[in-house]
Amino acid sequence: MTLSVQFGSERINFNLEFSERKSLGISVLPDMKVLVKAPLNTPIYKIKERVQKRASWIIKQQQYFQSFYPKTPGKRYVGGETLLYMGRQYRLRIIIGKQNEVRYKGRFFEITTKSKSKVKNLMKQWYRDHAKIKFAEIAEPNIQKFKKYKVEPSGLYIQEMSKRWGSCTPKGKIILNPELIKAPRKCIEYVIIHELCHLKHANHGSSFYKLQSVFMTDWTKWKEKLERILA
């Protein structure tokens, strides 16, 4: 059942589920959807009242998840354009040749290709290949540290996502957006730590933030930098 409440100029839509439980629970999911679980026979007006009281918190959580949505503007992949890699800027240099190859030297990405139409795909594949290597390199020492808290992911995966930098599954998989390779190393580490914390604490409660701060005391700095650089 889908319902909604008005909070100032904001309309909050939420999905309602009834179950055999003693108390009402409100969750904001990573896709910013709101889920309300209520005891059987709870009056709708009481549910709406509770959502109304929690509206400020709900909006804050949605804004938090929104910060993980990639906002990098589209590139044309033409000569002279600036591209990011690990937080640094590189200028694109295109060379028409007999082979397809991407190299970065100095402050340039140098792409040799038979056709300029292949530049974008060549660059995307290069990013993906290097993301696999760098993400694993950054994740491994943090995974080892999390074992102290009985947290260990079942795997680290790369997957294009239009709305997230990272996510985790109930089975313990951590999924990272290859676009994240454009951010500085510490921003990447922040996202990895964030997802590792979710394997211990599903929601953004005080226990979640406490654990995140244990592993990265200055996480707010890198969160803000991620939002600023890839905005």
Helices and strands as residue ranges (DSSP letters): E 2-7, E 10-19, E 25-28, E 34-39, H 44-53, H 55-66, E 82-85, E 88-96, E 101-105, E 108-113, G 116-118, H 119-146, G 147-149, E 155-158, E 166-168, E 173-176, G 178-182, H 185-200, H 206-215, H 219-229
